[in-house]
Amino acid sequence: MTVSSISRPLSSPLYIRMHDKDNVAIVANDGGLPAATVFPCGLSLLEHVPQGHKLALQDIAEGAAINRYNVTIGYAVRAIPQGSWVEESLIRMPPARELVDLPIATVHAPNTEPLEGYTFMGYRNADGSVGTRNILAITTTVQCVSGVVEHAVKRIKEELLPKYPNVDDVVGLEHTYGCGVAIDAPNANIPIRTVRNISLNPNFGGQAMVVSLGCEKLQPTRLFPKGSIPIKKGDEGSGEPALVCLQDQVHVGFNSMIASIMNTAEKQLAELDKRRREPCPASELVVGVQCGGSDAFSGVTANPAVGFATDLLVRAGATVMFSEVTEVRDGIDQLTSRAANPEVAAAMIREMAWYDDYLKRGGVDRSANTTPGNKKGGLSNIVEKAMGSIVKSGSSTISGVLSPGDKLTQKGLIYAATPASDFVCGTLQLAAGMNLHVFTTGRGTPYGLAAVPVIKVATRNDLARRWNDLMDINAGKIASGEATIADVGWELFQMLLDVASGKETWAEHWKLHNALVLFNPAPIT
């Protein structure tokens, strides 16, 4: 990556070129730059170019490749003179890379020493996992009970939670699944295992509480088969969740339902309140990384810094998940080449092929992924967006692949297949077992999850300044020359340890919590 005149004052015109072979670069200055702006290298702009948008570093002939990240992100629709704004309408997107003849396990991670001696204060669970928070989760089996659970959770927080100071929060795991679906259809197992695995997230203390209606298709015994909940050695537990069924004859009226939920919740709270934080090695972190509201700076500042931190975490023995099938499909060759072995590469190819078929069945083009906000932020198409998204994964070997809703069984850098939709991705990473989340954004989004702390990373100084009480880290300092990728990467790594030990993030402070959004490819009945 090269930045024009990076040592000059921040008011000087700046552009960022990702690779020496690129024939375009992005404007770094807030507000963009007007026509006739002259860069220190002598290049003059022929027209206004907005911040984050591409300018032609040389004359580009009609039909010639347009390269960014040393990757062809498209072809010129017409001749583009040097100094022009290379906006979306001038770029013809290339076809997707075929899922055949891909490089398999050809790129090996840099040979680095293990990162030892880093710890955090966490909560140990019976199944060997470690939580970063101590939360009571109330799972719902069906959407019909969501309103009741929401009311109960509000009262539990107000009336019961203050009595149990060692419990951080109470959350309702509400969703729109459970009935009105073909419960035995192909792929119906995906939302079911997602809800089950989220209910057993490390931050929920190894116990589960369920509120059921009674007549739904997703019965509690199907959601939690006997023995599916780990029990500490010597405990007398049944391995089954604490259950409240609203249609049980014992309930006479609404208040009776609420009282039953609250009584059950108090027993759970009393158990959780006995837990204490203890020193845990950094290897017990399970970090999900994701981007949303992306712009052209995402792949320049925030995502590379996350990639640097990802490498540090893997060196420390931790687990990092990167995801978003829709945003890495166009870089599949970069991923299969980093696979630990042919089996891992084949698993990634399988997930991409499923996505291709899914789009085909829905009559949707892959270019639909890039949003109006992405384009306003300078990302012309999904190929360019994919290149910036992938760098969150750093340079480590990809050691495993998870299908949607599956739970982690290994450490290292893991590709967890999810759609790119922010809350669907977050929901599936929760099911996999993450205990911390990192979310980068360029356009800005008030994203948050109830179950895990979310560390928000801004790609630009302007966003970090305007949303100063929403962004935890400003990676925009990289573009302005005030910090390096390594500087921000280490800052994020240390913040992960601090947050895992109890430090509050802005998303937690404002309680930016969304309901679960399940990935449900099964048909509706």
Disulfide bonds with the S-S distance in Angstrom:
none
